[in-house]
Amino acid sequence: MARGIGSSSRANIGRPRQWFLVGLSLICGACSTTHDQITGSAADGTAPGHLVVEDTSGTATAKPAGDVLSNGATFDATAGLATVKYRPVIKASHPGVAPRIIDPRKPLQCVPYARMVSGIQIFGDAYTWWRRAAGKYKRSQSPEVGSVMVVRSLRSLRRGHVAVVTRVLNKREIVVDHANWLNKERIHLGTPVIDVSAKNDWSAVRVWYTPGNRYGANVYPVRGFIHAEKSKLFKTVANANIRRGPSSGTDRIATLPRATQLEVLEKVDGAPWYRIAHRGRELGFVYAPLVKPAS
């Protein structure tokens, strides 16, 4: 039975119908098998507008969040997860998203498929793509249409995996096309992917399981996204402070020594600042006069 999320009261929440929390895809941090998956469809990444709940008979129903989180309970990203029994079922409802699986004439691996669809000319096992893209293609932790998501190597996914982003639904959900998922050598089109990282940095995801019409229970670690745009390599001309925002008044995140190589992701409109990445991770902002093109 679902307990009050963010509330110490247990006796009067959910007792009449004994609802189990099943869905809303927004703030499920690093969820373990002892916690419920909380997901949602609010585009701004804040509290959910509705929950998909499942009663004791197994019937799933969309309920207003206010009805489920009643009697003074509030949606709380930190307190909620520890108080709800785990039910690894997440529902997705986005117009135009129709996951499907195609059997190609010949078995197809994820690497040649991603290369063909994205146009990003990288070769080698999927998990090596992140390293191989350095200095050649722009890399970031933000998905864009046409970018390639790189999944790290795992015991169950020894060569890693790559998938091409075809839609960005909101801050936490994207749609990808990919091949050879789960080692079936087939093409998976329109596959939703949800970011389940605590910081919404796309470092951990769950992937839609099309045969079961739900998100899979496994969490996969992600290196980031490779973009078709060529990398813009710069280097520092002096010790350079990296700021949280495009202003010297924001917090200093790090200081890069002179002659440090970095990637410029974009120039801030109307201000002499660059948003940069270092060693494959988006880092922050640097004052433009402190860097110059590496070549």
Protein Blocks (a to p, Z undefined) as FASTA:
>chain_A
ZZdehiabfklgoklnopacfbdcfbgccddfkbccdddfbfnlpacfbdcdddfkopac
dddfklmmgghiacdfklmmmmcccddbdcdddehiacdddddfbdcdfklmmmmmnopa
cedjfklmmmmmgokaccdfbdcehiacdddddfklmnopadddfbdfblmbccdddehi
hhlopacehiacddfbfklnopaccdddfknopacfbdcddfbdcdfbdcdddddfbdcd
ddfbdcfkbccfbdcdehiacddfbdcehiacddddeehiafbdcdfklpccfZZ
